Amino acid sequence: MRKWGLLGLIAALSLLAFIAANKAKQAIIDGLNFISARVSKPSFQINQIVHTVQLTYRNSGPVSLFFDSFDGALYYGNYLLSYLSVRDRVELPAGAKDTVVKINGVIRYADLAGNILDLVKNKSYLNNLSVKGTVRIGGIPVPVDYPLQLI
């Protein structure tokens, strides 16, 4: 009988911890606002194009958060142009301040040529640039799919 009581207590505590973690995650996400995503004018090198994607966030919450990492890619429509990754921690200060996170990317000419051939073959010319991936903020993964503006 005691065994069942202990198991019930453990189950109840686990459920409470799960609910508290989800509430904390929601509070963090609710205070964080995505402002814009932009891509800079690229620089052309011998075998690649180098560009910078800028993601701007505003933390209106009462506590500073940390942008831990980003793993994703730059897309033209459904066509992958380059992988994007950030491993540096960036502080997102509390108090409704805008913070810009810069992500460097590379588009190789060989990959671009293949994408252009696919675009022509599929007659899919007019697409939008977008950034898709996962941002980790305070250890919490947040999926992103942002349309890009050209700077």
N, C-alpha and C positions, 0 to 999 in steps of 0.2 A: 504494500500500500504506500509506504514511504517513497518507494522508487517512482511511482506514478506522480506523486506530488512534486518531487524534485524535477522530473521531466517536464511537468506542466509549468513549473516556475521558470525553467530554462527556456521553454518555448515562448512564454509571455515576455521575458526579458529580451529575447531575440527579436520578437515582433516590435517591441517598443524601440529598440535600437534601430531597426530598419525604418520605422516611421520617422524617428528623429533625424536620421541621415537624409531621408528624402525631403523633409521640411527644410533642413539646412541647405541642401543643394538648391531647392527652389528659391530660397531667400537670396542666395548668392546670384543665381541667374536672373532673378527679377530686378536686382539693383544694377545689373550690368547691361548697358545698351550699346548695340552696334551702331556706329554713326555712318561710316563710309568705307569703301574699298576702292583703291585707285592703283593704277599701274603707271610707272614712270616711262618717259621716253627711253627706248632701249638704246644700248650702245652695241655697235656691230663689231665683232672681232673676226679673226680668220675663219674659224669653224663653228662659231656660235653667236647667239644674240643674248646679251646679258640685260636683265630687267629687274626692277624692284617693285614689289607689291606692297602697298601701305594699307594696313587695316587700322581704322580709328575706332576706339572704344571710349565710352564714358561710364565711369563708375559712380552712380548716384547713391550708392549704399553708404552706411556709416563706417565701414571698415575697408582698409586698403586690401586689394586682391593682387594676386600674382598670376600673370600670363606665363604659364610654365613651359608650354611647347605648342607647336603647330605642325601637323603633318597633313599635307594635301597636295593639290595640283592646280595649275592654271589651265583652263579649258576655253576653247573657241567652239561654242555649241557643245557637241558631244565629243569633240576631238581634243585629246590630251596634248598640250603644248609643252609643259614642263612640270617637274615635281618641285614642290616647295616644302621646306622644312626649317623650323626654328627650334633651337635647343636652349637659347639664352632666356633666362628669367627676366621678365619686364614687370615692374611694379605698376599697378593701376591704382593710383591714389584715390582715396575717398573724397567726396565733396563735389561731384559733378565736373571733374576736370577731364578734358579730352587727352587721350594718350595714343600716340601713333606707334604701331609696331611695324617695323620694316622687315620684309622677307625678300631675300635675293633669290633669283631664279635664272636658269639657263635654258635656252631653246637651241638645240643643235640643228644645223642646216639640213642634215640628212633626215632627221625626224620631221622637220617642217616640210620638206619636199614630199614625203609620203603623205602627210596630211593634206597638202594642196592637191595632190592627185586624187585622193579620196573625195575631197570637196567638189572637184570638177566632175568626177565620175558620178557622184550622187546628186549633183546639182543643188548643193546645199551651201550657197554662197553667203547669205546674210545671216550671220549668227552673232551672238553676244559673247564677250569675254566674261568669264566668271571664275571665282575661286571656290573650290569645294574641298572639304577635309574635316579635320577634327582639331579643335582648340582645347587645350587643357588649362583650366583656370582654377587655381586653388585645388588642383588634383582632380577636378571634376571634368570629364569629357563633354564637350559641347559641339554637336555637329554644325558645320557652317556650309552655306551655299549662297555666296554673295555675288551679285552682278558687279562688274568693274567699270569705273569711269577712267578715261584716259586723262593723264595730267598734262 
